[in-house]
Amino acid sequence: MRTLCFSLILALAATTLRAEETSLELVLLADASGSIDARELAFQREGYAQAITDPGVLDVIQSTAYGHIALTYVEWATNQAQVADWARIDDAESAEAFAQAIRTGPRQAYGRNAIGAALLEGVRLMEENDFEGFRRVIDFSGDSANNWSGPGIAEARDQVVAAGVTINALPILRPDDPGRAQGGLEALYEERIIGGPGAFVVTAEDRASFAEAVRRKLILEISGAPKPPRIADRN
């Protein structure tokens, strides 16, 4: 009898701890390295906050199979810091709460680039959350492709893709960056960072276009829409 009761308790515990199924687990990995000052950090955060509360983005979320997604916002540099914890986004209220968490969270990531470590942190956060996404995506943004410490980018990307996670990227071009030309940031992100089925790059041509680039990228990621021009598959 005691054995039966213990088995029932274990079964109930397993049911309680079962992850919530959702359409998408999405990690937003935003640049907070030394090239991003306090003003630019706030600008980036506001861009993401505006994008996640955009009516078009919310329409896409509500049109997914489950009608909701799981989202977290992480800043990366030498270390990584989770600014907004995992949240289920399914309506304007939940999106606004998440946006406010992005806007108000303290800066905790500092130093030079460690892109490989940031990508691996994205996977760890997915493995340890309370959600089970039909798709899993890391949305990586930054203004450099350098990697000064931690695992190499190629090594980390391979591990992420092997875990069934797609990496998309949003390069933020500087005024002097050749962008799409060989050696430009967009070309480097296509070559070195993105990975997985349908992986793509959406470029912020300058700071002014950042929020719109984030909005377009979220719509593509959440909808699972066919890839736009200049997307590179990297499996």
Buried (B, 14 or more C-beta within 10 A) or exposed (E): EEEEEEEEEEEEEEEEEEEEEBBBBBBBBBBBBBBBEEEBBEBBBBBBBBBBBBEEBBEBBBEBEBEBBBBBBBBBBBBBBBBBBBBBBBEEEBBBEBBEBBBEBEBEBEBBBBBBBBBBBBBEBBEEBEBBBBBBBBBBBBBBBEBBBBBEBBEBBBBBBEBEBBBBBBBBBEEEBEBBEEEBBBBBBBBBBBBBEBBBBBBBBEBEBBBBBBBBBBBBBBBBEEBEEEBBEBE
